[in-house]
Amino acid sequence: MIGKRQMAKYLENYFIEQRFPVPGEYTQDLEEYFSEIIDKEKLDCTSRLKAAYELGTLNGFKSGHRYSLALQMSMAGTVALKRYAKLAARFR
């Protein structure tokens, strides 16, 4: 089973590779983050579609009664979003 740190590192790398926008200062939840991306009309369609896909995946875990996996993703996502925001702040 993959640990929270490993999953957080994977998510952080995924955000970098997919060139997702930097999360807002108060964004700490994956669902909220992906929803914000989807709602930003100024972003390119590719990023918005990727965010919609990922949000659908998270909702699919819940619909499939995979609550422990959804919780694990949420916890790792919180760590990854914080790391991603700090990394982006260094390169501004």
Sequence and secondary structure as in RCSB ss.txt:
>XXXX:A:sequence
MIGKRQMAKYLENYFIEQRFPVPGEYTQDLEEYFSEIIDKEKLDCTSRLKAAYELGTLNGFKSGHRYSLALQMSM
AGTVALKRYAKLAARFR
>XXXX:A:secstr
   HHHHHHHHHHHHHHTT     TT   HHHHHHHHHH TTS HHHHHHHHHHHHHHHHHHHTT HHHHHHHHH
HHHHHHHHHHHHHHHT 
